[in-house]
Amino acid sequence: MNEEKRPNFPDKYHLSRKESVYLLKKNIVELVYNAGKFEGLNTTLLQTEEIIKYNRANNVAVDDVLTVVNLKRGFELLLNDVQEPLIETSKRINRVIAAEIGDQYDNLMDQNISETEKALRFFLLITKNQIYGEDNQRTALLSANRIMIRNGTGLLSIPESLFEEFNKRLSMYYNSRQTIAELEISAFMYDYCIFGINYSQKI
């Protein structure tokens, strides 16, 4: 694809650290609930909220409770403003080594593109390479949100109502070697899966 015709994904939000932390804390239940759908989490939104508040919920399997608790801890990890390379945070989130994508990561982070686009493309890089095994997509989502939070550009979350469409587009991306497939799913996530705080709202 001609570089001049490549779509542009500018940052949608420019939040302060305080606003980013507020945004994550205010939406932690929905963030965990949506992220859990990557791995077939069976809780309802209300059950997810109960687990986050009390570490338990009625009629919920122990494995589902643990998934919610671990996702909550993962998102809370993003609130620690640790000055370390993103790839190191990503490794810590999943407790594995990501050496296979080191060069691709360095090339991506060095590009003159928005932080939002870096987050989207890093998410796709991790998911397509399947470097984190069964927790791959959740790790990718949390890692991408680390970029978003650090730079005040909002949060990335796949709404439940769009999950089927997202998975269809993600599958097309997995099975394609063409740049256009990456651009199409990036544009979808950019348009429908990023949210933040409008400056007309007060904290």
Beta strands, then each sheet from edge to edge (+ up, - down):
strand 1: 155-156
strand 2: 194-195
sheet 1: 1+ 2-
end
